[in-house]
Amino acid sequence: MSARLSDRPVDRTSADWSRRFLSAIVALGLVLAVAGCTRPDSGSAAEAPAVRLYGSDGNMTSSFGGTFKDQGYLLNGMRGTSPLTPLTEDFKRRLRTVDPKLQNDFLYAAEGYDAVIIAALAAETARAVDGPSIARYMTTVTVAKDESGVCDSLTACLDAVRANRDIAYRGQSMRRSGFTDGGEPSSASYGTLVFGPSNAVDDAKTEFVPAGDEKNEAKQLPAAPNNGPRRQSPTPLRIGSLLPRSGDLAIAGPPIFAGVQLAVNEINAAGGILGRPIEYTEGDDGTDPKVADKTVDRLLAAGVQVIVGAAASGITKAVMPKVVQAQRVLISPSATSDELSSLPDSGFFFRTSPPDVLQSKALTDVIMRYGVQKIAIIARNDSYGLGLRDKVAEQLKAAGVKPENIRSLDYEIRDQYKVEDFTAQAKSTIDFEPDSVLVIGFAESSNMIKALSARGMKFRD
């Protein structure tokens, strides 16, 4: 006969375990509910908001992405801009004959190439290789009286100059128009760049947008001399480079060096300037004013009439007085600070890279595409970083972003960097609770991004 249910023995161990389990579930639910209603401490890594990450020409390269080898996908979706013209496969191939290690990064290679070509054409036009004569015709060879003077290759331009014809050089970067009266591009092309999941720029997503205005080309230019038959110059054209082999911008150096060397090689293959081969001396600017100053001394002692550099705006600003005093041409392929446009240069400073007033508009356009409401802008404390930071902030306000929704920060330049050096900026950024972050810097700015990540900030693709 079977026993009644009430007569069965009770398994108290099982019952107690069930009650404890249910109590734990309820307690966990209360904890989660409270956590969902409580703002975490801004230093907590778990609750930092996801943001869109942006950069600019100093860090929008695959070489920069290579500094994140131990943090795959971190840069995935990072967007930004850089002065960039679509380069032909032939030009890339020619660059690789100089530096076979070049793969996907060609930033400012075209500007480096054009800097040398323009200086050489100016010397050929002037029929002289002294600094003042070259400086006089640097702008002239980029601006023609009419379309018949436009030439788009070194050989075509050299042939025209040697035939005493007016020219307007249109090369690898200077394709749309010539220099302004201030000796910088009147218009330019920018690339809008996107990092892919491998922390490398995804070339398939690159878009090209124009900036500037061709109407700003120089108007009053000296006529080229016409003194009869050309004669071989008693002195060769000597060109020196002042570019980064070391320092924070060293990752950007190889393509610029390659562009400069390629131009020298091709000019010499075409017969040189005024019947003599160009003599080229390479120099490191170290992304450091002290290193650059010593290099300038060495280049001047070697008798160079043209210095291609410096790469960074702050270094260019630092060396400009010495180069100008020596009456040598200084032409930068990558210094973009607007401040350089107004510095006293006695007509000896030029650049093939466009000023940041143009990049700030292109960069603001990229940021505004994604509906920014609140943005932190973090920049290296130099002419380039602070100048571009402030210009972008100005453009964002003009586009409708409230001033109180823009936080501008900076970080000091150091000899060595650690992620911990950026803790204060990371905390201030996360406390601000932005939906977007723009980081303006060179290789060292990777530490800023890593500091944000270490404090829990997540980046959207």
Secondary structure, DSSP 8 states (H G I E B T S, - for coil): ----GGGS---HHHHHHHHHHHHHHHHHHHHHHHHHHS---TT-SSS--EEEEEE-TTT-SHHHHGGGTTSTTTTTT-EEEEE-----HHHHHHHHHH-TT--S--TTHHHHHHHHHHHHHHHHHHT--SHHHHHHHTTGGG--SSGGGEE-SHHHHHHHHHTT---EE--SS--S--B-TTSSBSEEEEEEEEB-TTSSB-GGG-EEEEEE-GGGS----------SS----SS--EEEEEB-SSSTTGGGHHHHHHHHHHHHHHHHHTT-BTTB--EEE--B-TTSHHHHHHHHHHHHHTT-SEEEE-SSHHHHHHHHHHHHHTT-EEEESS---GGGGGS--TT-EEESS--HHHHHHHHHHHHHTTT-SSEEEEEESSHHHHHHHHHHHHHHHHTT--GGGEEEEEE---SS--GGGGHHHHHHHHHH--SEEEEE-STTHHHHHHHHHHTT-EE--
